């Protein structure tokens, strides 16, 4: 699948830098902004509701939360709390859906009479969560509307470089820890929800590009702009990863690590995988390919390395059960790979007009099955072009094992009959 028109799911009034999907409510939360400079472009967090109408997924804006002069550059969800990277700080926001009952506007007797003469009043169009005012035995019922309320809990400084920028963050699987990485190369581990600093150590020389925590919280993987990818236990270095040690034709400083993600193995609960992206350090006229590497998540030995195109990879996402990997590029393209063999299953060239900043798979929950439909996976992408797009991976055609065995048996019988016909007395 190459260049094609991908319709916009949603277009924000500002550049989008991050997107997440809330598992419980199905809300899509996306954020970004124009920065601190007064350009007229706002900074905010938008909450979207997804609906499947006539087989097509649509999005509507449910709530907009203004973040003043601070654009949200990265974000993670911990239950009903958003941990948002804004400049050098991590801001915690709690959101919840509230049902409010609103009194309908009172009308004068003259207007009421005019309304009665005009016949039944039409309902005003509204979202799927808004109730209309109706008349029941002469009594007016109240409107019931589901709204989203957002409150700021607290804010901590997570980067102390002159640039002042938090680059990455992740919650632990049990939501007891929040790990942040900044442009100053430091990893800071916070006890959540108190946000008491537990660890603070220098992990890389220069910016931290990405980080992830293993499901058991024992290992932390960090990616730096200094060509290194490290595995840590608390603040102790366990090992450095060397993706190219079996590829002698690639010098160490030719590529740098860009992203990392732990992933489950769907049919093996004991197994764990780590995926890393390697991109060229320098851009040439004839750019060399990027690489994706699959590692054993216990021993941290490389299992498989594959090229993933010549477009520079900008972001990485992984599906719920670790089956699919999503890749975005600096030229706006979007791809989906299968984690087992690292083969590309889906690709849209320049789906966005500029760098893809974040990706998120629709979680495989009961409430989202209608959105996924007959597809194997559905993924969202956002970019600096202010657009949020939806990418569906159709089910691959497959045949049941009994059908394959039947075909093989028929081929064997046909071969025997042909040989007996062509060479009488063969059998």
C-alpha positions in Angstrom: 0.0 0.0 0.0 1.7 3.2 -1.1 0.6 6.8 -1.5 -3.1 7.3 -1.0 -5.6 9.7 0.4 -6.1 9.2 4.1 -9.1 11.2 5.3 -8.8 13.3 8.5 -10.4 11.9 11.6 -10.0 15.2 13.4 -8.2 18.5 12.8 -7.1 20.6 15.7 -6.5 24.4 15.7 -2.9 23.8 16.7 0.0 21.4 15.9 -0.5 18.0 17.5 2.4 16.3 19.3 0.9 13.4 21.2 -2.1 11.1 21.3 -3.4 8.4 23.7 -6.6 6.3 23.9 -8.2 5.8 27.3 -9.0 2.1 27.8 -12.0 2.5 30.0 -14.0 5.2 28.3 -12.6 5.0 24.7 -11.8 8.7 24.7 -9.1 9.8 22.4 -6.8 12.4 24.1 -4.6 14.5 21.9 -2.5 17.5 22.8 -0.1 20.1 21.4 0.1 23.8 20.8 1.9 26.7 19.3 4.3 27.3 22.2 4.9 30.2 24.5 5.4 32.8 21.7 2.2 34.9 21.1 1.4 33.7 17.6 -2.3 33.4 18.1 -2.0 29.6 18.1 -3.4 28.1 21.4 -2.0 25.3 23.5 -4.4 22.7 24.8 -5.6 19.1 25.4 -8.5 17.9 23.3 -10.8 15.0 24.3 -12.5 13.2 21.3 -15.3 10.7 21.2 -15.2 8.1 18.5 -18.3 6.5 17.0 -18.8 4.0 14.2 -21.5 5.3 11.9 -22.3 3.3 8.8 -19.1 1.4 9.1 -17.0 4.6 9.2 -15.3 5.9 12.4 -16.0 9.5 13.2 -14.6 11.8 15.9 -16.3 14.7 17.7 -14.7 17.1 20.1 -16.0 16.4 23.6 -13.9 18.8 25.6 -11.1 21.3 25.2 -8.7 22.1 28.0 -6.5 25.2 27.7 -2.9 24.8 28.9 -2.1 28.5 28.7 1.4 29.1 27.3 2.6 25.5 27.7 2.3 23.1 24.8 2.1 19.4 25.7 4.9 17.6 23.9 4.5 14.1 25.4 1.9 12.4 27.5 1.0 9.1 29.2 -2.2 7.9 30.9 -2.5 6.5 34.4 -6.1 5.5 34.9 -7.9 8.8 35.0 -4.8 11.0 35.2 -2.8 12.5 32.4 0.9 13.0 32.9 1.8 15.7 30.4 5.3 16.9 29.5 5.1 20.7 29.3 8.4 22.5 28.8 10.7 21.4 31.7 7.8 20.2 33.8 5.5 17.2 34.2 1.9 18.3 34.8 -0.6 15.9 36.3 -4.2 16.4 35.1 -7.2 14.4 36.4 -10.2 14.1 34.1 -13.6 12.5 34.6 -16.9 12.3 32.9 -19.7 13.9 34.8 -23.4 13.8 34.1 -25.1 17.2 34.7 -28.8 17.9 34.7 -29.6 21.2 33.1 -32.9 23.1 33.6 -34.3 24.1 30.2 -34.6 27.8 29.4 -37.8 29.3 30.7 -40.1 30.8 28.0 -42.8 33.4 28.2 -46.5 32.2 27.9 -46.7 34.0 24.6 -43.8 32.0 23.2 -45.1 28.8 24.7 -48.4 29.4 22.9 -46.7 30.1 19.6 -44.7 27.0 20.0 -47.8 25.0 20.6 -49.4 26.4 17.5 -46.4 25.4 15.4 -46.7 21.8 16.3 -44.1 19.5 17.9 -40.7 21.1 18.5 -37.7 19.5 16.7 -34.9 18.2 18.8 -31.6 20.0 18.6 -28.8 17.9 17.2 -26.4 16.8 19.8 -23.8 14.2 20.6 -24.5 10.6 21.6 -24.2 11.6 25.2 -26.7 14.5 25.3 -30.3 14.1 26.1 -33.1 16.2 24.6 -35.8 18.0 26.5 -39.1 16.3 26.2 -42.7 16.9 27.4 -44.3 14.2 29.5 -47.9 14.8 30.7 -47.4 18.5 30.7 -44.2 18.3 32.8 -40.9 19.4 31.3 -38.0 16.9 31.8 -34.4 18.1 32.4 -31.6 17.7 29.9 -29.0 15.1 30.9 -25.6 15.8 29.4 -22.3 14.0 29.9 -19.4 16.4 30.2 -15.7 16.1 30.9 -14.2 17.9 33.8 -10.4 18.4 34.1 -8.5 19.5 37.2 -4.8 20.2 37.6 -3.4 18.1 40.4 0.3 19.2 40.6 3.4 19.9 38.7 7.1 19.0 39.1 10.2 20.0 37.3 11.7 17.1 35.4 14.4 18.8 33.3 17.1 21.2 34.4 18.9 21.9 31.1 19.1 25.3 29.4 16.7 24.0 26.8 14.2 23.1 29.5 12.4 20.2 27.9 11.0 16.9 29.2 11.6 14.4 26.4 9.9 11.2 27.5 7.9 9.6 30.3 6.3 6.3 31.2 4.1 4.9 34.0 5.0 1.5 35.5 2.4 -1.2 34.8 1.0 -1.0 38.4 1.0 2.8 38.4 3.3 3.0 41.4 6.1 4.8 39.5 6.4 7.5 36.9 9.7 7.8 35.0 10.7 10.9 33.2 13.7 11.7 30.9 14.9 15.2 29.9 17.1 17.1 27.6 19.7 17.1 30.4 20.2 13.4 30.0 18.9 12.6 33.5 16.4 9.9 34.4 14.1 10.8 37.3 11.9 8.2 39.0 8.9 9.5 40.9 6.7 7.6 43.4 3.2 8.0 42.1 0.8 9.6 43.0 2.7 11.5 45.7 5.4 12.5 43.1 8.1 12.1 45.6 11.4 11.8 43.8 12.9 8.3 44.3 15.9 8.3 41.9 17.8 10.9 39.9 20.8 9.8 37.8 22.7 10.8 34.7 21.8 8.2 32.1 23.1 9.7 28.8 25.4 12.5 27.5 22.9 14.8 26.0 19.1 14.4 25.4 17.1 11.3 26.2 15.1 10.3 23.2 12.9 7.6 24.7 12.4 5.2 27.6 10.3 2.2 28.7 9.8 0.1 31.8 9.5 -3.7 31.8 6.1 -5.0 33.0 7.7 -6.4 36.2 9.3 -3.0 36.9 12.7 -4.7 37.2 14.3 -3.2 34.1 14.3 0.3 32.6 15.5 0.9 29.0 16.7 4.3 28.0 17.6 5.7 24.5 19.9 8.6 24.2 21.0 10.9 21.4 24.6 9.8 22.3 24.3 6.6 20.1 23.6 4.4 23.2 20.7 2.3 24.5 21.1 1.2 28.1 19.3 -1.3 30.4 19.1 -0.2 34.1 18.0 -1.8 37.4 17.2 1.2 39.6 20.1 3.5 38.9 22.6 0.7 38.2 23.7 0.0 34.6 23.0 -3.6 33.6 24.2 -3.6 30.0 24.4 -1.5 26.9 22.7 -2.8 23.7 24.6 -3.4 20.5 22.2 -4.0 17.7 24.9 -4.0 14.9 27.4 -6.5 16.5 26.3 -9.1 13.9 26.4 -6.5 11.1 30.1 -5.7 10.8 29.5 -3.4 7.8 27.8 -0.8 9.9 30.1 1.4 12.1 28.9 2.3 15.6 28.5 6.1 15.0 26.7 5.7 11.7 23.3 5.0 13.4 21.7 6.2 16.7 18.8 4.7 18.6 15.5 6.6 18.2 12.8 4.7 20.2 12.2 1.6 22.4 9.2 -0.3 23.5 8.6 -3.5 25.5 6.0 -5.9 24.1 4.2 -9.0 25.1 4.3 -12.3 23.2 0.7 -13.2 22.5 1.0 -17.0 22.7 3.6 -17.1 25.5 3.0 -15.3 28.7 6.5 -16.0 30.1 8.2 -14.4 27.1 9.0 -10.7 26.7 10.3 -8.7 23.8 12.0 -5.3 23.4 11.9 -3.4 20.1 14.3 -0.6 19.2 14.5 1.7 16.2 17.8 2.8 14.7 18.0 5.8 12.4 21.0 7.2 10.4 22.9 9.9 12.4 23.5 12.0 9.3 21.1 12.6 6.4 22.5 12.0 2.9 21.2 12.6 -0.5 20.8 8.9 -0.9 19.7 8.0 2.7 20.6 4.6 4.1 17.8 2.5 5.5 16.5 2.6 9.1 16.4 -0.6 11.1 14.1 -2.2 13.6 15.5 -4.8 16.1 13.7 -7.3 18.2 15.4 -8.3 21.4 14.8 -11.0 24.0 13.3 -9.0 26.9 14.9 -11.1 29.5 18.5 -11.6 28.3 18.6 -8.5 26.0 20.2 -10.5 23.2 19.2 -9.5 19.6 16.8 -11.9 17.9 16.1 -10.3 14.6 17.0 -7.1 12.7 15.2 -5.9 9.6 15.3 -2.7 7.5 12.2 -0.5 7.6 12.6 1.8 4.7 14.7 4.9 3.9 12.4 7.4 5.5 13.7 8.4 8.9 11.6 7.0 11.7 10.2 9.5 14.1 8.0 7.5 16.5 7.1 3.9 17.5 4.0 2.4 19.1 3.0 -1.2 20.0 -0.4 -2.8 20.1 -2.0 -4.3 23.2 -0.9 -7.8 22.8 2.4 -7.0 21.2 1.3 -8.3 17.8 1.8 -5.1 15.8 4.2 -2.2 15.7 3.4 1.2 14.4 6.0 3.5 12.8 5.8 7.1 11.8 8.3 9.0 9.8 9.7 12.6 9.5 8.2 12.8 6.0 4.7 12.0 7.2 4.4 8.3 6.3 2.8 5.7 8.5 3.4 1.9 8.6 2.3 -1.1 10.6 4.6 -4.1 11.0 3.9 -7.5 12.5 6.2 -8.1 15.5 6.8 -11.8 14.8 8.8 -11.4 11.6 9.1 -7.6 11.4 7.4 -7.6 8.0 5.5 -4.6 6.8 1.7 -5.2 6.5 0.5 -1.6 6.0 2.0 1.5 4.5 0.7 5.0 3.5 3.3 7.3 2.0 3.0 10.9 3.3 -0.3 10.3 5.1 0.6 13.6 6.9 2.2 16.6 5.3 5.0 16.7 7.8 6.6 14.8 10.6 4.5 12.2 12.4 4.8 13.0 16.1 3.0 10.2 17.8 1.0 7.0 17.3 -1.5 5.0 19.4 -3.4 1.8 18.7 -7.0 1.5 19.6 -7.0 -0.9 22.7 -8.5 -4.3 22.1 -11.3 -4.0 24.7 -15.0 -5.0 24.5 -16.0 -1.4 24.2 -13.7 -0.7 21.2 -14.6 -3.8 19.2 -17.1 -1.9 17.2 -14.4 0.6 16.2 -12.0 -2.1 15.2 -14.7 -4.0 13.4 -13.4 -6.7 11.0 -9.9 -5.2 11.0 -6.9 -6.8 12.7 -5.8 -3.5 14.2 -6.7 0.2 14.1 -4.1 2.9 14.8 -4.2 6.7 15.2 -1.5 9.1 14.1 -1.0 12.8 14.8 1.4 15.3 13.3 2.6 18.8 13.3 0.0 19.5 10.5 -2.7 19.5 13.2 -4.4 16.4 11.8 -5.3 13.2 13.5 -5.8 10.3 11.1 -7.0 6.7 11.5 -5.3 3.7 9.9 -7.1 0.3 9.7 -5.2 -2.9 9.0 -7.7 -5.3 7.2 -7.8 -9.0 8.1 -5.3 -11.0 6.1 -6.8 -13.8 4.1 -6.1 -17.2 5.6 -7.3 -20.7 5.2 -8.1 -23.3 7.9 -5.6 -26.0 8.4 -8.0 -28.7 7.4 -8.5 -27.0 4.0 -4.7 -26.9 3.4 -4.4 -30.6 4.3 -7.2 -31.5 2.0 -5.6 -29.6 -0.9 -2.3 -31.4 -0.2 -4.0 -34.8 -0.2 -5.8 -34.0 -3.4 -2.5 -33.0 -5.1 -0.8 -36.2 -4.0 -3.7 -38.3 -5.4 -3.6 -36.3 -8.7 0.1 -36.8 -9.0 -0.2 -40.6 -8.5 -3.0 -40.8 -11.1 -1.0 -38.8 -13.6 2.1 -40.9 -13.2 0.0 -44.1 -13.6 -1.6 -42.7 -16.7 1.7 -41.4 -18.2 3.7 -44.5 -17.3 1.5 -47.6 -17.3 2.7 -50.1 -14.8 4.4 -47.4 -12.7 2.5 -48.6 -9.6 
